[in-house]
Amino acid sequence: KDQDKSRQLGAIRNLKDKNKPFDFLAAVIFSPDYSIQLAALIPHAVVIRLAKLQTHTNSHRFMLTDDVWNAPEVKDITEELKAVVLG
């Protein structure tokens, strides 16, 4: 995996609403040349489990650490995306 161990995504609002805002969070990490380095589909339940509430912004912060890829519910889609890009 990448040497960078943590990557903060943008603020996620309404994460715990009963009408959840998404089923999966799609995350893509790009290399310096903008090629796909890593990509994953992360279920809503995993995001809830790992995100931290930020009361001052009324949102949740999700850190896309390398450990996220090791969660059994997370689907690594790196190779599938690379195949689409490369055709």
C-alpha positions, 0 to 999 in steps of 0.5 A: 500500500501507499506510504501515506498512512492516513487521508482525510476525506471531506466532511460527511454530513447526515451520516446517521440519518435514518434515510442514509445518504449513501449505501457505499462510499467510493474512494479513489487514491491517485498517484502523483501522475493521476493514475489510480493507485488504490480504490475501494467501495466502503459500505455505509456501516463501515463508514459509520463505525470508523468516522468521528463526529466533528461537533464544530462542523456538525459532520463526520470525519473519515480517515481513509487509512490503509487499514480500511482496505483490510476490513472484510466488508470493504471491496478493493476495486483497484484492479477493476478501475485500472482495467476500465481506464486502460481499456 
